[in-house]
């Protein structure tokens, strides 16, 4: 396929489908195109991976929202679908659908044979990434410190003391699962002796206590694209925990947390702010300077502008995600009433009030309001 299909079309669900409906649709397709049912069928394997990628997005509320707003373009700079390179990645990623270690519905139906002797990838990690509006507008590079599981050097991740090696579990024969027949079905469950590892360690490595991993601090370089929003996830592939020997590392997910700005409020790519002006500026018109993320710009207030009106400055908002232009600055103007007046100001205002009453007749403003509602 030269272009990616719409994920809703891939799973055959409506755009307002619930999370359970999306999951059921994926399970149905996964069963239909499962490699154990279609051995040697390249098209079925492609459809299997395509369905997994669609579920990876639509089954995650944050990714689903990004896809609903921006389509496939939302993931062109990371943070999107897993992009599974092989079938084992799919089994490792969707433990809630396939069951722990690739069992679950497929372990029950197919005996879990496809996962025999396979090692899952390392665990994914999550961190919170605090960003200011200025950083979001420009995009930013960051180096973050994380603590993750690294493969133990003395035992090379095996968990066995140097000079020894893990032994094959005699209970499950190294498969990590034990099977039992129940009528027509063959049921598979993790081996109680090796707990699904397929191996037992008789002489554990002392530095890692047989786990094969040691916690270490590491620095990870991040490139944050312009226009990200609060709650979005940026995926850094291969920067999670180390996996067992021969298995890939997990991924690092950075959850964007947008700092509240003192002046601006954000609505997608648009920014909103309020400025106080005088009655004379609204009545006579004026040009005022407005702060923006890119510096100060002039805003034209036309004669007779009403208090509370929202004025727009084109292109003075936030850079949109994936280079889709720039939002606008929305400025609400309101009258600031002075709390102290000079004698001359009081004199002028009284004169102005008299002129207003003459032009509107002898009725008071309150009387005119009552008449309007009656």
Secondary structure, DSSP 8 states (H G I E B T S, - for coil): --S---HHHHHT--TT--HHHHHHHHHHHHHHH-TTTSTT-HHHHHHHHHHHHHHHHHTSHHHHHHHHHHGGGGGTTSSS-----SHHHHHHH-HHHH-GGG-HHHHHHHTTGGGTT-------EEEEEEE-HHHHHH-EEEEEEEEEEEE-TTTTTS-B-TT---EE-TTTTTSSEEEEEETTEEEEEE-TTTTTSSEE-SSB-TTTTTSSEEEEEEEEEEEE-TT--TT-EEEETT-S---STTS----EEEEEEE---SS-EEETTEEEEEEEE-HHHHHH-EEEEEEETTEEEEEEE-TT--TT-EEEETT-S-B-GGG--B--EEEEEEE---S---HHHHHHHHHHHHHHHHHT-SS-HHHHHHHHH-
